[in-house]
């Protein structure tokens, strides 16, 4: 195995020690035990993701659509377990985003198409 692959696997092992990863995985296990909750979370997260990445409606409409989604799922989003899961998911996503930012800024990747 190439040295960089070994180092990458070791880096992943280090990431798995981070609080954000541990907390997310703990809540993920809890949520996966409740199929109905898991399915509803997946639908909500998919719709939220689609609204966040779909820029064809403009920034204002995208924001309004996200607010409408939050109102639609208001009762669901008020569940403490859902709140904790989504908070843990957000923190883990931020961790991965910071890692990707460091990679993309230090490796000559052409990401201009993302703008």
Secondary structure, DSSP 8 states (H G I E B T S, - for coil): --HHHHHHHHHHHHHTTSHHHHHHHHHHHHHHT-HHHHHHHHHHHHHHHHHHH--TTHHHHHHHHHHHHHHHTHHHHTSHHHHHHHHHHHHHHHHHHHHHHHHHHHTT---GGG-
